[in-house]
């Protein structure tokens, strides 16, 4: 994590095309620019997909950098330590896994996501003892 106040994810590095690396004959100069990567040339995706994939990481980085600038180095370190503890926490294997603690620490507790709606409990009562006996083959 590099401390930066960048709000939007950075643009991916552009690879050189044949027109950028052409010699006097109009061919790719392999000795000067290295081997030609056709996969990078054919790549038709724009930077939007990369930005959307890195959006939450960038926003989290901004929040942690602002906390460091305002409160000192201990605030982001404490928050990252709490996140690590919460993600490593154990839960009952029978119960559906919900990491509300991590959602609160990440600031996602006020957001409604599709996982909140479609991955809820099915409403059937769970007999915890019977399920544990079944898993441990007692």
Residue, then its C-alpha position, 0 to 999 in steps of 0.5 A: x500500500x503506497x500512501x497516495x491521495x489518488x481518488x480514481x485508480x491509476x491508468x494502466x501502463x500503455x504498451x508500445x505498438x508497432x507504430x511507436x517502435x517502428x524503425x526506418x523501414x516501418x518494422x518493429x525494432x526488436x533490438x531496441x524495444x524488445x520482443x513484440x507482444x501481440x496480446x498487448x496490441x490486440x487487447x481491445x479493453x479500455x482502462x475502465x475495466x481496470x479502474x473498476x477492478x481497482x476502485x475499492x482498493x484505491x478508495x481504501x488507500x485514500x481513507x487510510x492515507x487521510x487517517x494517517x495524515x490526520x490522526x498519525x501512523x497508529x490509526x491506519x495500522x490499528x485498522x489494518x490490524x483489526x481487519x486482519x484479526x477479524x478475517x482470521x476469526x473462527x465461526x461455527x461451521x454450521x452457521x452461514x458465514x457473515x463477516x459483519x465486523x469486517x463490513x463495519x471496519x471497511x465502511x460497508x455496513x451502510x451499503x446494501x449489496x446483492x450478497x445481502x439480499x440473495x445470500x441470506x438464510x433460507x429460514x429453516x431452523x438449524x439444529x446445531x448439535x445434530x449438524x455438528x454430530x453429523x460433521x464429526x460422524x458421532 
